[in-house]
Amino acid sequence: MSLNIFICGVGGQGLVLLTTVIGNACAKSGVKVVTGEMYGLSQRSGAVSVHLRIGDDAFSPLIPYGEADVLLSLEAIETLRYLEYLKKDGVVLMNKRIMHPPIETSKLVADKESKYVALDDIVAKLKGWTQNIAVVDALKLAKESGNVRTENTVFLGCLSALEAFKVDEKDIRESISEAVPKKTVEQNLKAFDLGKQNAHGSLCTLVPCRALP
Amino acid sequence: MVLKDVLSEEKKAAFMLGNEAIVRGALEADVKVVAFYPGAPTSEVLDTFADALGNFDYQMEIATNEKVALEICAGAAFAGVRSLTAMKSVGTNVASDTLFVLGYTGVKGGLVIVMADDPHAHSSQSEQDGRFFGPNAYIPMLEPSSPQEAKDMVKKAFEISERHRVPVIIRTVTRVNHQSSIVQLDEMNRSEFKKVKWKELNEEYTTLGEVARRKKLKMLERTVKLAEEFDQSEFNFTKKADSDVGIITSSVSYLHVLEALRMLNLKVNVLKLGTTYPLPQNTIKNFIKDLKKVVVVEELSPYLEKELCAIAKDANPDLEIFGKKTGDFSEAREYNPNVVARGVASALGLEYGGEAIVEEAKKFKEAIPARYPTFCAGCPHRGTFVALNQALKIQESKGQQHYFSNDIGCYSMWIYPPISRGDSSLCMGASVGVANGISHVIEERVVAVVGDSTFFHAAMPALVNAVHNGNKFTMLVLDNSVTAMTGQQFNPSTEFTAGGRQGKKISIEGFCRAIGVEFVEIVDSYDVKNNVEVFRKALEYDGLAVVICRRECALYGDRNKRRRGEKIVPFYVDKDMCKRPYVCLRTFYCPAYELDEDRQPRISPELCDGCSVCSRLCPIHSVKRTEVKA
């Protein structure tokens, strides 16, 4: 069976790099992988998404609706935008961080009663779809790693804890070292470890994970 | 991207983007000259070749437009050298003048043209189907479905091109260019780059009148031979099943078909076509001869479907053909496994409910805001827009109304909310062409906007036209030094060319003055307050007024800063000072801004680019630069 991961976020959060790292690790592990990546317009701040499919019976670069095992969102609002891809009772692995689009803020300025979408609202909605929701404060962990731009690697650490994610950790670490800028390798590896540890405290209470060594 | 795999001498499996696989294939095939104008979804072909420069012996140019790029490659191919260009669907329109003639003249060295269509118009102005270029120009066309096939086909295309002395189109779609998967790397057979003696080649590439008529006949003969050859091609293959139903498909739709058959638990025959011009007639005849029903699965136009109808008329007149004509599939938007499953199910009368989940998900999304593409934090266009908007308002208060002629580039996003401005926006350079015409017939003042790259690409002839004919409008050239939207590639507006090598910078103001534009002003896009008056004068000017708004693209600038070891210092809102007039938010729409719990503006330090423009706008000076300890 293939493992389908739908990754979403906001332009500039490093989704493409995350995908490259996972894909390269799959190549090293001899695991079949196919992705469909959506970017092109605006470099930053627009909605970005990647369909990532690991395993022998994945053909299309796009995940069919309702077949994603994991919905990984680097920004909380974006989680709901792609809900149709997630299996009922699939895993939501989402960032605590919200980046309010300018259009939402401009509504608040125009209307004093208007409010931002809050994390709790998003989680409450998601609970109508699945109970397997892990919220990660990736920005905090990224800062802890020494590089605020490693939120993507924090999530890779979380993913690597999943039992269903059959990619060798050694290959992932090697792949991180090859793909990120030289000066940030240490920070990224630390972010990876922080993500993995975090998963064992939250994600792994919901779904089967690998044992920590 | 990991460049290491593109360069690797090792024959191993690598994870590659479709565009990287195209580059790898061309390098393995000993390509010697490459030229491009960037355009999504092909830009990474250019970027990968630029990154690989210096590792191999090839010439590379970032051309001013797709036509020039194709001509660079044609020139090399005339002299027997292998060359490759890649362009987005609509770029082929620009290059098509040359493309059609190359069908007649032919080439000596292999010439491969990667043409990427963009079903769904993800990053294009239309859902153009470029497959018609093949039969129209009598140029053979191959269509890969995956990165592996893309690499294999590029290599094969060079061979075909040389054997038949004709350029070959590799037609992709976004979901092939931006698809990554495992690709098997083969040997790098690189040879030394050597100049040849033209006279010794004894070649000619002319066509006109009688010569053209003669060459047309040869072109027709060539096409017949190609069709015969393609009947033997490994790129067309059949997956057999014990069924009297078949599916004919090509490109990424093939992968969606495999997925859809799994989803529907259906076993039917599948013919996957890789050579889509000229079509392998006998292969198709053999496939359909014992079938009762065939479903054609292809994005955009019914290109294969029409051909199949013609072939079936003789080969199997009773064959039932399903596709667009029967309403099972649409010509609009891109396909995915669900769209294909729905279409196949509808054609064959099967149950399919796979999209109910999409409807169900809708009610979960009601609360979330749209996230339109927008300008990056620090983008100079935002500053330009604020000043222009103020100037337009002043002019409006004086009774002057405006027509806004937009163009292709990051500034295209002015049409999206919350800015939502733009009366027309067509294709590269058209803002100026349209301004020429509409300024004759409307009372409003016309404002045309182009970027630096678009200026060089296609706007220059329209500007010359405006000067020559005395047309009156205002033109803004947003010069951010690079072709920003496709990934900050160099263009003639910088002193750099492909791979950061030295190039000659072309002066936009120098060009404008040389052709006789009398009103030419240059402003810094960040200097909003002073720019209002310049824009206002340019709007009032009784003639053609050009304002060049100069400031480097924020992402390009950030990269340069990082290279120089400079820190990006964010701004913050002083909560004690801020009286919430919201000037920053109302006029500026920067994605680094949000409201805090007191509904005071807050700048996210992770997102702020330190451009300072918002601080210049705040009437009470409450936006300040973070102090950095020395």
Interface residues (C-beta under 8 A of the other chain):
Chain A: V10 G12 T19 T20 G23 N24 C26 A27 G30 K32 V33 V34 T35 G36 E37 M38 Y39 G40 L41 S42 Q43 R44 S45 G46 A47 D57 A58 F59 S60 P61 L62 I63 P64 Y65 G66 I77 E78 L80 R81 L83 E84 M99 H100 P101 P102 I103 E104 T105 S106 K107 L108 V109 K112 Y116 V117 D121 I122 K125 L126 G128 W129 L139 V148 E178 A179
Chain B: M1 V2 K4 D5 A13 A14 F15 L17 A40 P41 H122 S123 S146 T174 R175 H178 Q179 S180 S181 I182 V252 L255 H256 L258 E259 R262 M263 N336 P337 N338 A341 G354 E355 I357 V358 E360 A361 F364 K365 A367 I368 P369 A370 R371 Y372 P373 T374 F375 C376 A377 C410 M413 P417 P418 A484 M485 G487 L555 Y582 L585 R586 Y589 C590 P591 Y593 E594 L595 R599 S604 E606 L607
